[in-house]
Amino acid sequence: MSVFKPFITSDVIVSPFEVNKTFTFSGDIALLDASIDRYIGKNTTEPVSTGYLYPQDQYLVYRSIQELYYSNYLNGVDGSPVATASFNTDGTVTGETYTPNYYNYLGSTLPANRYFPQSDGDEIGVISIPSNLFGEYIEPNTLTITGINGSISDDGNGNLLYDGFKMGDVIYEHGMIILTKDTSPDMGGYGLGSYGTASYGTSNPPTILDFINTPITITFQSHTTIYETQLKCTIRQNEFTFSQNPSLISGSSNSGIVSDFATGSYFNPYITTVGLYNNDKELLAVAKLAQPLPVSSITDTNIIINLDMF
């Protein structure tokens, strides 16, 4: 009898479940060890390098961030959504038609306000978290960045706020933290509606450069989906009734003569290991039982194997 038995469709169940893990990195060395890089993007044509781990040109950083995440909001007032045209059933067009309509990776379905500085010499700050840390995306409402003059955190909708004042945006699925506006004691919110006017408990609120050029602490939660595969190995009452253990061979291991105690009808082998093979009979995984399991001669035996895979 063959020692291999194929699985059928009903023997395999794949179940996804979502997991989170909290990360905290404090100080320049911790950020570098985690491959978290920080950049200055600047609206200038001068070739200036930026970045701690993977140097980039400041202008290219500025332009890349602008095109990827702010292209729909450049013509709006203080980053408000740009006007879009309505195409009527009679063939006419109502509204402004020059507006671009790109996909800018919004943090939620709520109306977004994405301010982006566009004057000559304007700067932005970018913190890049690698995907091996955040998984599929940064869990909303878990990001906090603490600098020398205060902390900013996300509101769950992609906005980075300092005491009610929006300093930038977080792109959860890309691990990108983008700072687009400095704070100051006399500044209120800009185009943020319910966010209102900021109030500060310090006379020296944080700026973009505070989070890029000085030591900071970053805390966030990752979000990853793990797929658990459950395999049901069913042993019928008339299957696997003979052991493969070489200790059953009497005398020389090459004699092929089975010991008398293993030939009687009362003999039932024990299962200690289950091997999983591919179609080419190549061993892929081994499952060890906690204790030997006797094979029943009167009823079916089910062994459940759980595999967790990213």
N, C-alpha and C positions, 0 to 999 in steps of 0.2 A: 504494500500500500504506500502511496506517495506521502511524504511528510509535508507537502505543500498543499494549501487549501486557499483558493481565491476568494476575495471579498465580493459580495454582491452589493447593489446600490443601497439596499436597506440596512446594510451593516455599517455604513459610514455616515456620520452626522457632523456637519461643520457649523459651529456656533460662534459668532463674533461677540466680543465684549470689550468695552472701552475702559482703559486704565489711565490714571494720572500719577505723575511724580513731581514732587516739589524740588526745585533746584535753587541754591543760593550761592552766588559767587561774589566775593568781597576782595577788592584790591586789584591792582594791575596784574600781578603775577597769577592770581586765580583766573582772571579773564583770559590771559594769554594761554594758560594751560588748557582751558576749555575751548580754545580757538574762537573766542568771541572777539571780534574786531570792531574798531571804532574809526569813523572817517569824518572828515570835513568836506562838504561839497560847496563849491564856490562858483558864482556866476562871473567867471573871468576866463580869458583865453590864455593867461600865463600858465606855463607848464609847472605846476606845483604838485609834489607828491603828498599823499596822505595815507594813513593806515599804519597799524602797529605790526600786523602779521603779513598781510598781503597788500603791499603798496599799490595805490591806484592814483590816477590823476584827479585832482579836485574838480575840474570842470566836467570830466566824464561821469564822476559820481553825481554831480549836480544834475546833469542832463538825463542820466539814466533814471534817477528818482523822479524827476519831473515827468518823463514820458510814461513810466510804468504806473504811477500812483496818483498823478495830479492833472493829467492832460484834459480831463473833462471839467476842471474847475479853475482854469487859468483866467478865463474871461469873466468869471463871476465876481461879485463884490465880496471882498474879504474871504474868498474861498467858498462862497455859496454856490450851489449847483448852477451850472450854466443853463441858459434857456434852450429848450429843444422844440423842434417843429412838430406840428400835428398834421398828418396827412389825412385829408377828409375823403369821404366816399365819393364826392363829386369830382375828385381829381385835383382840387385846389390844396394849397399848403398854407397853414396858419402858423405864424410865429417865425423866429429866426432860423434860417436854414444853414448858416455857416458853421454852426457849433459842431465840434467833433463829438463822437459818441464811442469812447473807448471803454474797455473793461479795466477798472481801476482798483479792484480787489477791496471792496468796501467791507467794513467790519460787521455790518448788520443791514437790514432792509430799511432802516430809518433814513430820512434825508440827511446826507452827509454835508459837512462844512470843512473843506480842505484848503486852508490857506497855504500858499506857496510864494515865497519872496522872489521877485523877478527883476529887481533893480540891479544895475551894475555893481559888482562887488558883494552882493548879498550872499550870506552863508547859511548852510543847513548842517545839522549833525545827523549822523547815521550810525546806529549800533546794529551789527549783524550777528545773530545767533545761529549757529549751524544746526542743520536739520536733525543730526544724530542726537541732539539734546531735546529739542521740542517735539520730535516725532512728526505727527501729521499737522499739528498747529499748536500755537501757544493757547492754553486754556484762557478764554476771556475772563476779565475781572480778577486776574491773579498776578499781573505784572506790576512790579514796583522797582523804581530805580532811585537810589539815594545818593546824593552828591554832597559836596561840602556845604552847600547853602540850602538844602531842603530835598524833598522827595517828590517825584511825579509817579502817577499810577494810571492804569487804563480804567475806563469806566464800563467795560464790557461791550462797548459799541465801536471800539477802535480809536477812541480819543485819549490822548495823554494829557492829564490835567495836573496842574499845581494849584491847590487851594481854590479850585473853581475856574482857573484860567487855563485855557488850552494852549499847550506848548507844541503839540505835534500829533502824530498818528502812529499806531502800531498796526502792521500788516501781519495778522495772526498766522496765516498759512505759510508765510515766507520767513518768519522770524526777524522781520525788519522793524526797527524802532527809528522813527524819523522825527527829528526836532526841527521845527520851522520858524519858531518865534521866541524871542527872549521875553522874560517877564520884567516888570518894573513896578515900583510901589504905586504908581498912578495909573496903571493900565487896567481896563476892564476887559470883559470878553469881547470877541469880535465875531459877529454873525453866528452866535451860538444859541440864540433863543433863550431857552430855559436856564442855561448856565448862569446868565446874569453877569454881575460885576464881581470881580475877584476882590477878596480882602486878605491882607497879609499879616502874619504875626511876626515878621522880621523885616528889618530895613534893608536887607541885602538878599533879595530873592534870587533864585538860580537863573543862570543863563545857559544857552546852548553849549558854550565852551566848558562850563562847569561839569557837564556830563561826558565830554569828549576828551578833554586834556588833563583832567584830574582824576584821582582814584574814586571809584564808585562801587556800590553794591547793587547787584541785580538779583531779584527773586521772581520766579515764575513757575508755573506748572506746565508740564508737557501733556500732550494728549495723544495716545496711541491706541489703535485697535488691534487686539490680539485675537487670532482665530484658533479656537480650540477644536481639534478634530477628534471625535470619539469613534473608535473602531470596536465593533463587537465581533469577537472571535468565538464562534459556536462550534463546539465539539459534540457531534452526535454520539449516541450510546454505542455505536458500532465502529467508531473512528478512533484512530490513534491508540489502539489497544496494545501496541508493541513499543517497547522502549528502545531508544537509540543509544543508551548508555553502554559503553564498551565493557563495563564490569559484568554484564550478563553473559559474556562469552567465557566458556569454561576452558581451562588449560591455556594454550597459546592464543594470542590475540588474532592470529591468522587462521585458526582452525575453523571458525564459523559455526562452532557447536554451542548452542545456547544451554545455559545451566538448567537443570531440571526444574528448579523452583519457578522459573519464568515461563514454563510451557503449560502449566496447569490452568484450568479455567478460572481458578480463584485468584490468579495473579492480575493486579491492576497497577499499571505504571502511574507515576506521579509527574505532574508538570511543574517545572521550575523556571522555564524561560520560554518566551515567545519571540520569534524573529520575524521582522517585517521585510519582505523582499519585493523587488520590482519584477517586471515581466521577464527580465533576463536572468532571473534567479540570483540577483546580486543583493547581498544583505545591506539594508538601509538603516535599520534601527533594531535595538534589542530591548525587550521589556522583561524585567526580573520580577517575579512574584515575591511577596514578603515571606511566604512559607510554601513548601511543596503542596501542590493541590492534586489529590487523587482523581483519576479519570473514572467517572461513574459508568458502570455497565448496564444501568437500568434507566438512566435519564440523561438529557442533554446537559452539557456544561458550558456556561457562558463566561468568557473573560473579557472585561472591558478595559481598553487601553485609551488613555487620554494624551493627546499631543498638543502642546501649546506652541503656536508658530506666529511670528510677526509678519 
